[in-house]
């Protein structure tokens, strides 16, 4: 049932649009309805969708996609400093520069495949991090990071006489403006920046869907299945893999640009290998090669990072205060290794369980649950309609 739903593009698209746009309402009961986290869901969802086009479709595992994320952020912030605080020119430049940068890296790295390709992309990413951190300080501002200043020219904007830094905007709508509504004791926040990122996520998802269903996407799947066989039949696979690499890099650049749009700051830490490893985890955890999987994995990891990391010993003591003192202290001592600063341990254990028991990712788990519920309903309805079919004792 779930597989049929995934293959019905119209239903899948409508379902995805509903989930994304209703995010502030659906996630508020789980403590994830505030704008900053919702924006991160969308941004890293775009990042993971783009990575999935390369890894999920083509089978090329890149450990250097954070380089394009960082390049996109730097490009967007420079556009805010020099041209305008409108986010559209910043995103256009971020995507273009990330695309050109990925074309250069992909042209060199794709001369190799397998683990050699992965190591090459990792090396390029670390080189980019080192350049941004120390060598290219006039462009990146080094370890301090690239930030807005009061004396930035901003050619297309009016002179700033407010004495404070301007906010990013979408044709006058400031990205940080938020409307709050209280309903049944819960506060729902509707933020302009989130809905702008949400629209970008929906467009990115739609484009990925079209790529998956296109002859180009089928060729990428064939490359993943058996690239050597294609080469033996005379098909030159290099242009296809390079195109997938560039498209994936442009997605990362868009994500980096959106990070700068919601928080106009760019730092070299966005290019570190840990950021590249994070998007790999997101894609595998959600379901590599699927459409919804990477977005699900991105949301899952960012939820853990922002929610579980805030649970400290004081919070745990509040939860278990009804227990006797000795037992309370014991439980808090055990659990504090898995929350707060130790949330990575919990994430690692969950990742191991998913890889072992659900090789297809969280999406496979959701499919199994839906099929189990459907099968249970069919079984009960069959027994009710035909009671004589039950075996005699």
FENRA-V362142 format. One record per backbone hydrogen bond with DSSP energy under -0.5 kcal/mol. NH is the residue of the N-H (numbers start at 0). CO is the residue of the C=O. Records with the same first field share a line. If there is no record, write none. Layout:
NH->CO ; CO
This chain:
4->0
5->1
6->2
7->3 ; 4
8->6
11->7
12->8
13->9
14->10
15->11
16->12
17->13
18->14
19->15
20->16
21->17
22->19
24->21
25->21
26->22
28->24
29->26
30->27
31->26
37->33
38->34
39->35
40->36
41->37
42->38
43->39
44->40
45->41
46->42
47->43
48->44
49->45
50->46
51->47
52->48
53->49
54->50
55->51
56->51
57->52 ; 53
58->53 ; 54
59->53
60->58
61->59
62->117
66->63
67->64
68->64
69->65
70->66
71->67
72->68
73->69
74->70
75->71
76->72
77->73
78->74
79->75
80->76
81->77
82->78
83->78
86->168
89->85
90->86
91->87
92->88
93->89
94->90
95->91
96->92
97->93
98->94
99->95
100->96
101->97
102->98
103->99
104->100
105->101
106->102
107->103
108->104
109->105
110->107
111->108
115->112
116->112
117->113
118->114
119->115
120->116
121->117
122->118
123->119
124->120
125->121
126->122
127->123
128->124
129->125
130->126
131->127
132->128
133->129
134->129
135->130
136->133
138->135
139->135
140->136
143->140
144->140 ; 141
145->265
147->263
151->148
153->80
154->81
155->82
156->82 ; 153
160->158
168->84
169->172
170->168
172->169
173->171
174->167
176->173
178->189
180->187
182->185
185->182
187->180 ; 185
188->32
189->178 ; 187
190->188
191->176
192->174
194->190
195->191
196->192
197->193
198->194
199->195
200->196
201->197
202->198
203->199
204->200
205->201
206->202
207->203
208->204
209->205
210->206
211->207
212->208
213->209 ; 210
216->210
217->213
218->214
219->215
220->216
221->217
222->218
223->219
224->220
225->221
226->222
229->225
230->226
231->227
232->228
233->230
234->229
236->234
240->236
241->237
242->238
243->239
244->240
245->241
246->242
247->243
248->244
249->245
250->246
251->247
252->248
253->249
254->250
255->251
256->252
257->253
258->254
259->255
260->256
261->257
262->258
264->262
265->145
267->141
269->266
270->267
271->268
274->271
275->271
276->272
277->273
278->274
279->275
280->276
281->277
282->278
283->279
284->280
285->281
286->282
289->286
295->291
296->292
297->293
298->294
299->295
300->296
301->297
302->298
303->299
304->300
305->301
306->302
307->302 ; 303
308->303
309->306
310->307
311->309
315->311
316->312
317->313
318->314
319->315
320->317
322->319
327->323
328->324
329->325
330->326
331->327
332->328
333->329
334->330
335->331
336->333
337->334
338->334
339->307
341->338
342->339
344->341
345->341
346->342
347->343
348->344
349->345
350->346
351->347
352->348
353->349
354->350
355->351
356->352
357->352 ; 353
360->357
361->284
362->285
363->360
364->360
365->361
366->362
367->363
368->364
369->365
370->366
371->367
372->368
373->369
374->370
375->371
376->372
377->373
378->374
379->375
380->376
381->377
382->378
383->379
384->380
385->381
388->385
389->386
